[in-house]
Amino acid sequence: MPFSYSYSMTKKDFFIIIIRLFGLYLLIGVLFNSISISLPYILNSSDVISYVIVLISTLIPLALFILLIFKAENIINLLKLDKGFDEERIDFGNIEAIHILKIAVFILGGIILVDNIPIFINHIVNSLESRINSDNMNSYPKYYWIASFIKIIIGYLFVTYFDIISQKLLKNNSED
């Protein structure tokens, strides 16, 4: 009979992993959305206020990402997420933490892909319609479909390299 290993992790470790995955998703979603929203604003304006708005709309998501990735333990302590459970540990049976993390990263990449493929197709169709209906070849901004294409690539990389990403996240967790 092969050796059976039962893996369990603390509630705190589980919440750290969840918060870090949310931080990755937030970085991809919010940063691309803030850039795609603020870029037309800054291109059509030359005043200092528009540059400040773009800077703020880029720095706030970046700061939130850094907070969620590097200060996840402080967030758990502040919100007391690991308190109020009957047991201190979560028993996953024969599943190791790396396997759970691989599944989570794979699902996250899948969500990013599923969210952005229709958006990308919609922007391509709108761009083609804009070119057909007007003589101005640049009437539909290209950065919308470029941003969704980049998110598709990131989702694809998450799905393809979920094992490497999850190993890096677990390594960061063990260093904390």
PyMOL commands that set and color helices and strands:
alter all, ss='L'
color gray80, all
select helices_A, chain A and resi 11-43+48-70+72-79+97-133+143-160+162-175
alter helices_A, ss='H'
color red, helices_A
select strands_A, chain A and resi 8-10+89-91
alter strands_A, ss='S'
color yellow, strands_A
deselect
rebuild
show_as cartoon
